[in-house]
Amino acid sequence: MHLFNQQKNKFNILPTFAVATFGLHLLALGVLMFHGSMLQRLGGKLPQSLIQLIDGRAITVTSQDSLERNPETIRRFVGEIMTLMFTWSEKMPPQYVWDATSIMLSNNLQQKFQSEFLEGIPVKNTANTPPGTESLFIVRTIYQPEKIADGQWLVEIIANRIIFTRYDKGGQAMTFRKKILVQAVETQAVTLPDAPIPLHSAVYRLGEARLEISNICDVKDKNC
């Protein structure tokens, strides 16, 4: 009789043990699935890096693909390089400005666009300008970049070029409304000379975005 009760208890424990084991397997499977989903989400996030700025501040930045650029970075690049290119004076003559800023244009575009750069300049010798002659570039609107391919964007800009002379203090204004094609480049194209002036430093900082202008055309140009 005693042996019968032991066998009965043994058979009663086996189903309970099987259910408990099955429950543990389900729990383990749930934990594995949870960790798997966490790893997948973490894997989908881009790594972040700590950047220490020269003024002592520290910021965290997210890594991006080499062909990706923030829209505001593109807009700033277009607005500032156009402003630097078309702002010159007697002390900073057009040819000097062109030599420093045209490096941000692709090789194919430099020769093509130089004639437009010279438009409105009241002197033939661009290395020297008459006293009182200067040019200003005033940005009115820069639209949001339109991505046209990987690492390539189309940006429309509206600005005014104003050229002052000693005989025309009010200035001659010319509307500058263009479509500008911008593309990402792998390496920084600008190097600082041994004795840089503020213009060189400004162009160098823009070059750190690793962007260049590949084409500049009229807003009505359907082939741009």
DOKE-963147 format. One record per residue (C-alpha): residue in three letters; residue number from 1; y, z, x. Coordinates in steps of 0.001 Angstrom, whole numbers, plus 500000, padded with zeros to 6 digits. Each point is the difference from the previous one (the first is absolute). Layout:
N
('ALA'; NUM; (Y; Z; X))
...
END
This chain:
224
('MET'; 1; (500000; 500000; 500000))
('HIS'; 2; (502361; 500922; 502791))
('LEU'; 3; (499222; 496736; 501792))
('PHE'; 4; (500712; 498065; 496802))
('ASN'; 5; (503468; 501602; 499674))
('GLN'; 6; (500843; 499117; 503622))
('GLN'; 7; (499038; 496383; 499424))
('LYS'; 8; (502011; 499950; 496753))
('ASN'; 9; (503077; 501374; 501762))
('LYS'; 10; (499522; 497484; 502774))
('PHE'; 11; (499961; 497142; 497522))
('ASN'; 12; (503085; 501416; 498239))
('ILE'; 13; (501936; 500113; 503322))
('LEU'; 14; (499267; 496399; 500962))
('PRO'; 15; (502098; 498403; 497197))
('THR'; 16; (502857; 502406; 500729))
('PHE'; 17; (499826; 499194; 503711))
('ALA'; 18; (499955; 496244; 499260))
('VAL'; 19; (503072; 500293; 497751))
('ALA'; 20; (501834; 502089; 502608))
('THR'; 21; (499145; 497536; 502768))
('PHE'; 22; (501166; 497077; 497859))
('GLY'; 23; (503250; 501858; 499304))
('LEU'; 24; (500576; 500581; 503693))
('HIS'; 25; (499420; 496313; 500695))
('LEU'; 26; (502564; 499081; 497351))
('LEU'; 27; (502494; 502458; 501502))
('ALA'; 28; (499433; 498610; 503497))
('LEU'; 29; (500404; 496449; 498664))
('GLY'; 30; (503237; 501005; 498295))
('VAL'; 31; (501350; 501529; 503220))
('LEU'; 32; (499087; 496858; 501956))
('MET'; 33; (501682; 497783; 497406))
('PHE'; 34; (503127; 502201; 500118))
('HIS'; 35; (500193; 499847; 503776))
('GLY'; 36; (499351; 496268; 499891))
('SER'; 37; (502903; 499428; 497611))
('MET'; 38; (502278; 502172; 502166))
('LEU'; 39; (499072; 498063; 503132))
('GLN'; 40; (500568; 496701; 498200))
('ARG'; 41; (503467; 501091; 498897))
('LEU'; 42; (500847; 501274; 503449))
('GLY'; 43; (498711; 496778; 501543))
('GLY'; 44; (502258; 498007; 497724))
('LYS'; 45; (503075; 501810; 501262))
('LEU'; 46; (501830; 498621; 503003))
('PRO'; 47; (500184; 502376; 502963))
('GLN'; 48; (503264; 501803; 500579))
('SER'; 49; (501749; 500681; 503273))
('LEU'; 50; (502554; 502594; 501035))
('ILE'; 51; (503128; 498430; 501476))
('GLN'; 52; (502533; 502098; 501925))
('LEU'; 53; (503512; 498593; 499824))
('ILE'; 54; (502514; 500138; 502815))
('ASP'; 55; (502147; 502496; 498077))
('GLY'; 56; (497111; 502493; 499913))
('ARG'; 57; (498858; 499332; 496436))
('ALA'; 58; (496364; 499188; 499261))
('ILE'; 59; (498792; 497678; 497235))
('THR'; 60; (496586; 498904; 498768))
('VAL'; 61; (499466; 496265; 499587))
('THR'; 62; (497150; 498003; 498506))
('SER'; 63; (498421; 497252; 502040))
('GLN'; 64; (500373; 496473; 498645))
('ASP'; 65; (498308; 496716; 500670))
('SER'; 66; (501707; 498063; 502794))
('LEU'; 67; (501183; 497355; 497503))
('GLU'; 68; (501394; 502419; 497426))
('ARG'; 69; (503651; 501055; 499842))
('ASN'; 70; (501903; 502199; 497585))
('PRO'; 71; (502360; 497973; 497722))
('GLU'; 72; (502981; 502125; 501064))
('THR'; 73; (499185; 499336; 503657))
('ILE'; 74; (500100; 496247; 499300))
('ARG'; 75; (503274; 500206; 498054))
('ARG'; 76; (501623; 502105; 502717))
('PHE'; 77; (498804; 497586; 502676))
('VAL'; 78; (501464; 496969; 498206))
('GLY'; 79; (503307; 501657; 499155))
('GLU'; 80; (500625; 501477; 503433))
('ILE'; 81; (498988; 497011; 502106))
('MET'; 82; (502171; 497663; 497916))
('THR'; 83; (502898; 502458; 500278))
('LEU'; 84; (499620; 500254; 503773))
('MET'; 85; (499663; 496228; 500392))
('PHE'; 86; (503113; 499076; 498042))
('THR'; 87; (502279; 502786; 501231))
('TRP'; 88; (501906; 499074; 503146))
('SER'; 89; (503459; 500252; 501490))
('GLU'; 90; (502111; 499130; 503007))
('LYS'; 91; (498339; 502783; 502005))
('MET'; 92; (496538; 499077; 498714))
('PRO'; 93; (500102; 496172; 499803))
('PRO'; 94; (497617; 497966; 497806))
('GLN'; 95; (497843; 498675; 502841))
('TYR'; 96; (499369; 503488; 501325))
('VAL'; 97; (499057; 501244; 496536))
('TRP'; 98; (497736; 496992; 499411))
('ASP'; 99; (498157; 500532; 503271))
('ALA'; 100; (499327; 503638; 499109))
('THR'; 101; (498992; 499550; 496353))
('SER'; 102; (498277; 496607; 499811))
('ILE'; 103; (496909; 501517; 501635))
('MET'; 104; (499201; 501339; 496525))
('LEU'; 105; (499573; 496395; 498803))
('SER'; 106; (496825; 498046; 500633))
('ASN'; 107; (500179; 497408; 502781))
('ASN'; 108; (499920; 497120; 497512))
('LEU'; 109; (502879; 501445; 497999))
('GLN'; 110; (502410; 500812; 502823))
('GLN'; 111; (501164; 496453; 500691))
('LYS'; 112; (500054; 499088; 496315))
('PHE'; 113; (502104; 502975; 498937))
('GLN'; 114; (502451; 500033; 502890))
('SER'; 115; (502109; 497258; 498388))
('GLU'; 116; (500432; 502155; 496898))
('PHE'; 117; (500850; 502974; 502155))
('LEU'; 118; (502807; 497957; 501566))
('GLU'; 119; (501328; 498881; 496609))
('GLY'; 120; (503547; 501200; 499410))
('ILE'; 121; (500610; 501077; 503580))
('PRO'; 122; (503499; 498696; 500792))
('VAL'; 123; (499280; 499317; 503672))
('LYS'; 124; (497751; 497579; 501844))
('ASN'; 125; (499375; 502349; 502899))
('THR'; 126; (497894; 502739; 498415))
('ALA'; 127; (499959; 502008; 503219))
('ASN'; 128; (503681; 500856; 499463))
('THR'; 129; (502052; 500458; 496857))
('PRO'; 130; (503783; 499950; 499588))
('PRO'; 131; (501789; 503347; 499702))
('GLY'; 132; (499826; 501442; 496510))
('THR'; 133; (496924; 497989; 498962))
('GLU'; 134; (497064; 501860; 498536))
('SER'; 135; (497192; 499610; 497488))
('LEU'; 136; (498620; 502524; 497533))
('PHE'; 137; (496822; 499852; 497941))
('ILE'; 138; (499988; 502010; 496781))
('VAL'; 139; (496708; 500358; 498139))
('ARG'; 140; (500286; 499999; 496238))
('THR'; 141; (496369; 499944; 498856))
('ILE'; 142; (496569; 499901; 501592))
('TYR'; 143; (497239; 499491; 497459))
('GLN'; 144; (496558; 501555; 500193))
('PRO'; 145; (497670; 498099; 502355))
('GLU'; 146; (497446; 497698; 498392))
('LYS'; 147; (496681; 499938; 501815))
('ILE'; 148; (498876; 496389; 500430))
('ALA'; 149; (497067; 500566; 502381))
('ASP'; 150; (498515; 502687; 502203))
('GLY'; 151; (502791; 501111; 502313))
('GLN'; 152; (502565; 497598; 498467))
('TRP'; 153; (502811; 500685; 497538))
('LEU'; 154; (502851; 498110; 498332))
('VAL'; 155; (503322; 501842; 499695))
('GLU'; 156; (503141; 498772; 498283))
('ILE'; 157; (503329; 501212; 501342))
('ILE'; 158; (503543; 499578; 498685))
('ALA'; 159; (502872; 500760; 502365))
('ASN'; 160; (503463; 498901; 501086))
('ARG'; 161; (500983; 498712; 503420))
('ILE'; 162; (503675; 500578; 500690))
('ILE'; 163; (501720; 498481; 503033))
('PHE'; 164; (503418; 501291; 501014))
('THR'; 165; (502437; 498326; 502391))
('ARG'; 166; (503408; 500970; 501311))
('TYR'; 167; (501415; 497397; 497596))
('ASP'; 168; (497928; 501076; 496992))
('LYS'; 169; (500017; 503772; 499655))
('GLY'; 170; (498505; 499770; 496517))
('GLY'; 171; (496909; 498275; 501335))
('GLN'; 172; (497972; 497013; 498874))
('ALA'; 173; (497047; 501079; 497871))
('MET'; 174; (496749; 498064; 499777))
('THR'; 175; (497173; 500898; 497647))
('PHE'; 176; (496672; 500561; 501724))
('ARG'; 177; (497149; 499763; 497488))
('LYS'; 178; (496667; 499277; 501607))
('LYS'; 179; (496272; 500372; 499703))
('ILE'; 180; (498640; 501587; 503148))
('LEU'; 181; (496361; 499859; 500993))
('VAL'; 182; (498854; 503032; 501974))
('GLN'; 183; (496685; 500394; 501765))
('ALA'; 184; (498241; 502819; 501815))
('VAL'; 185; (499347; 499649; 503723))
('GLU'; 186; (497514; 501851; 502159))
('THR'; 187; (502318; 501147; 502776))
('GLN'; 188; (503623; 501011; 500483))
('ALA'; 189; (501892; 496861; 501035))
('VAL'; 190; (503143; 501720; 501285))
('THR'; 191; (500475; 501631; 503377))
('LEU'; 192; (503059; 501933; 501095))
('PRO'; 193; (502053; 498696; 502952))
('ASP'; 194; (500741; 502266; 502941))
('ALA'; 195; (503451; 500857; 498666))
('PRO'; 196; (499742; 499724; 496199))
('ILE'; 197; (503010; 500105; 497732))
('PRO'; 198; (499858; 501280; 496378))
('LEU'; 199; (499188; 496482; 498744))
('HIS'; 200; (496894; 499818; 502185))
('SER'; 201; (498883; 503457; 498862))
('ALA'; 202; (500479; 499106; 496333))
('VAL'; 203; (497939; 496812; 500339))
('TYR'; 204; (497321; 501897; 501903))
('ARG'; 205; (499688; 502593; 497230))
('LEU'; 206; (499604; 497235; 497420))
('GLY'; 207; (497338; 498400; 502176))
('GLU'; 208; (497930; 503168; 499769))
('ALA'; 209; (499088; 498954; 496441))
('ARG'; 210; (498087; 497074; 501582))
('LEU'; 211; (501510; 497429; 497655))
('GLU'; 212; (501616; 496622; 500577))
('ILE'; 213; (501777; 497424; 497852))
('SER'; 214; (497995; 496792; 499786))
('ASN'; 215; (502304; 497988; 497731))
('ILE'; 216; (503416; 500138; 498335))
('CYS'; 217; (500803; 497574; 497206))
('ASP'; 218; (502181; 499460; 496963))
('VAL'; 219; (498985; 501831; 496837))
('LYS'; 220; (499631; 496658; 498227))
('ASP'; 221; (497628; 498621; 502603))
('LYS'; 222; (496653; 499673; 498222))
('ASN'; 223; (498161; 499255; 503253))
('CYS'; 224; (500983; 503216; 501738))
END
